[in-house]
Amino acid sequence: MDYILIKELNKNFNKVKALSNINISIKKGEFVSLLGPSGCGKSTLLRIIAGLEDPSSGEISVNNNDLVNIPVNKRNMGMVFQSYSLFPNMTARENIAFGLKLKKVPQEEIKIKVQEIINLVGLNGRENHYPSQLSGGQQQRVALARALVVNPDVLLLDEPLSALDAQIRITLRKLIKEIHNKFKITTLFVTHDQEEALSISDRIFIMNKGEIVQYGTPEEIYKNPDTKFVANFVGTYNLLTPKFLNQPEDCSNIFIRPEHISIILEDTVIGKNTFSGVISNVYFLGNIVRLNVIVNDTMLLIDTLNRGDNVYYEGEKINVYVPSDKCLKIKS
């Protein structure tokens, strides 16, 4: 059964349409990411769900309860912002306890709950520090703890990792996933980072220009993008002409991911979908080696696993295989 249901939601800022006919259904305990470029309406949608913005029209319900006219403090949602939004004059412990005090939870219960959540998010030894004494990653742990300690029905995360260093992002992403797996809180996670969305989500809703353009599991989105926009935003891809694969001219937008194109042995007989090309660029990406290969007049992007013994050079001639079963037709 749908736990969060959004129907025909629209939001206008004066004459600017920020959200257009948004329809989303989310099951209880699901982890859903809203993924899209900056300015596409992701954060606006999250703020409307939280009650921080009013929709221009449409419906929002949680557990069959209409939320449109429910004030923020009655929605029982926890929210984490990109900018942490901590009270600078309060310690980490006091920031975490703030929501419980507003709910007039007994002091002894507050102490217990706050300590439990401090242990959970790994803030032991930092709980009496002020935000200015904490790193960005530690401040975001405080913000996450503050959102979780009130036992929310829904957890809203608005680009919570984007201001952090790469390694800290990975660590906190893992923590967020572990917390979700433990408590199964229905979670909406806003991000422009496709790797974050793919690695952490049960389902992803792709947004562009205020609209939902595709949704599905991470695997569905990655393997079967509906449009060039989705294919390009979620990973990288090659767009091949019908002529390249000897297809009818009316067959357009043939798409294949770089990792699906194979490099084959030099003495292999050139056959169907096997081509000879020249490496124009080599990019070392750690566990992946990315090649730009010119085949006839077409530039192919190829990702190959870095095994340590496969060394490639610019100007080197190689043969590549483009499997038909990995080629998909997509809309423009």
N, C-alpha and C positions, 0 to 999 in steps of 0.2 A: 504494500500500500504506500502511496505517496505521502511523505512526511512534510516536505516543503513543496508547495505548489504555487507557481507564478504564472498568471494568465494575462496575455495581451497587455503587458506592462509597457508604458510609454513615459518618457521624461523629456520635457522641453525646458531649456533655459532661454527665456525670451523667445526668439525666433529660431534658436539652434536646437535641433532634435538630437538629444544625447542618447536616448534609448528608443528603439522602435520595435513594437510588437514582440516583446520578450516572453517566451514560453519555456518554462523549466520545471521539471519534476525531479525531486530528489528523495530517495528512500532513507528511512531512519538508519543512522549509523554509517551512512555513505560518506566518502571523502571525494568531493567534487572540486575541480579546479576551473576557474574562469581564466582562459588564456587568450591573450591578444596583445597588439601593439599599444604603446602609450596613447591615451586619448580616445580609446575605442569604447569606453563606457563601463569597463569592468568595475572600477572603484565606485562609480556612481550607483551601479546596481547593488553593490555590497552595502553602501550607505543607506540606500532605500530599504533594504532588508533589515538593517539595524535600526531604522527609524530616525536616522540622522538627516535624511532628505525625504520629502514627500513626492510620490509619483504624480505625474500629470493625469494618468488614467491607468486602469488595470487592477488586478487582484493579487494579493499575497496572503497565503495562509500557511500556518505551521500546525501540524497535528489537527487539522480541520478547524483551527481558530483563525478568523480573519484578523490580519495584523494592520491593515491600512490605517485605522484610527487609534491604534494602541500606542501609547507613548513609549519612549526608549526604555525607561526604567521598569516597564511592565512586560517586556518581551523576553526576559531571561536569556539573553544572548551575551556571549563573551566576544570582545573584539580586540584584535592586535593590529596596531598601525605600523606603517613603515618607519615613522619618526619616533617610535617608542611611546611618546606622550606620557611620560612619567612626571610625577610631581617632584620638582627639584629640591624642595625643602623637606621631603620625607625620605627615610631610609628605604632600602629594598623591602624590608619586612613591612614597613608601614604602607608602602605603595601596594603591596600584595593584599594587605588586610583591608584596604579602603572600601572595596565593594561589600565586604561582609559587615563592616561597621554601618554602612548605609542601610543594610537590611536588618540592622539591630540584632545581629547574631550575638549571643552571650559571649563575654570576653574569654572565658576558658575555652569555649568551642573554637573561637577565632584563633587562639594560640595553637591549638592542636591542628586545625586545618591548614594554617599558614606554614607550620613546620613540616607537615606532610608534603605540601606542594614545593617547599624549598628543597626538600630531599629529592623530590621527583625530577625537578628541572636542573639539579646540580648546582645550587647556589650556596651550599654550606660554606661558611667562612666569609661570605660576602653579604649576608643578610642585613648587617648593620651599617653597610656602606651607603652613601648617598649616590644618586645617579652620576654625578660628576666624577666620582671615584671608581666608576665601573667602565669596562670596555663596552663597545657597541654590542658585542655578542652577549655579554652579561646583562646589559640593559634590556635586550630583547627577551632574555630568559625571565627577567622580572615581569615584563609586559605579558608574556605568555602565562606565567604563574598567576598574575592578577586576573586574567581572563578565565583561567581554569578553576580557581579556588571557589568561585560562586556556583560551581556545578551547573554550567549553562546547558540549555537544551540544544543550542546551536553555537558553534564556534566559527567566527568570521575572522579571516586572516588576510589583511590588505597589504600585499607586497612586503611581508614581514622580514624577508631575507635580502632584499635588493640593496640595502645600504651597507651590507657586511662584506668582509673579505671572502674570497672564494672558499678557503678551507673551513672557515667558520660557518659559511652557508651550508656546506655539506654536513657538518656536525649537527647544526640545528635542524636541518631537514630530516636527518635521521631521528632526532629527538621528537620532532613533531609526529613523524610516522609511528614511532614507538608508543607515544601517548595515545594516538588515535587507535592503534591496535589494542591497547589496554582498556580504554574506556568506551570506545565506539561512539564518541560524540559526533553527531552529524556536523560535518565541516565543509565550509566553502573557503577556498584558497585562491586569492587573486595573484596572478603573476604574469609577467611578460617573458619569462624564461622557460623555454620549451623543455629543457632538461629537467627542471624542477617539476613541471606538470607531468611529464611522462613517468618520472620515477616515483611519484608520491600518490598519484590519484587512482581512485576506482574508475571514475569517468572524467572526461574533459569536455567543456563547452568552449568552442573557439568563437571569439568575438571579433568583429571588424566593423567599424563605422556605426556603432550602436546596435548591431544586430548579431544574433546567434547564426553563424554560417555553417556550423557542423558540430555534432556531439557524438561521443562514443567512448569506448575504452581506449586507453593509450595505444594499445596494439591496433585497434580498428582505425584510429585517427592516423597513425603513422603509416600503416600498410595501404589504406584505402582513402586517401584524401579526395574530397569531392571536387576541389578547385585548385588552380595554380596557387592561389593565395595560401590555402591550407598546406599544400605540399611544400611551399617555400618557407612558411612560418614554422612548421614542425619538421625540422631537419633540412637537408639539402637534397636536390634532385637534378636529374638530367631530363630535358625536354627534347624529344627526338622528332624529326619530321617523318611523314609517311615514306618519303623517298629513301631515307636512311635504312629503313627496315623492309623496303620493297612492299609497302602497304598501299592500298588504294588512296588516291589523292584526297578523297573526302574524309579520310580517317586522320583526325588532327589531335594534337596534344597527347602524344605518347610519352608516358612518364616512367622513369625507373630510378630507384635509389642508387647512390654511388657504390654501396657495399654489395649490390647484386650483380655488378659487372665484374667478370673474372679476368685475370691475367693468365694466359695459357702458354704452354711451352713453345719455344721458338720454332721447333720443327713440326708443329702441329699443322695439318692440312687446313687451309682456309676454306671453310664451308659456310653453311647457312648461319647467319647471325654471328659469324666470326670475322673479325676485321684486323687489318694491319694498321698500326698508327705510330706516332712519334710523341714521346714525352716532352711537353713544353715546360712544365713546372713540377717540382717535387716539394712537398710540405711535410716536415716531420712533426707529428702531433702526439708523440708519446707512444701509446700502444697502437696507433693508426698511422699509416703513411698515406697521404692524399696526393694523388697524381692528376695533373691536367694532361690529357692525351688528345692529340689532334688526329682524327680519323676522317680522311677526305677533307671536307670543309667544316666538319663538326667538332666542337670541343666537348670531350667527355670528362666528367669528374668521376674519379674512381678511388674508392677507399679500400685499402688492403691491410690486413693484420700485420703488424710489425713483429716478425718472428726473430729478427736479429740477423738472419742470413739472407734476407731479400733486399738487396741494395739496388736502387734505381737512380738513373742519371738523366739530366736534361739532355735532349737530343737522341736518347736511346730509342731504338725501334722495338716495339713489342706487339704481340697479338692479344686481342681481347675478345671475350665472348659475352654477348648480350642475350640472356635467356628470354625467350618469348613469354614464358609463364610469369615473369616478374614485371613485364611491361603492362601498364594500365592506361586506359583512356580517361582523361580528366577534362572537366569543363574549363573554359577560359577564365 
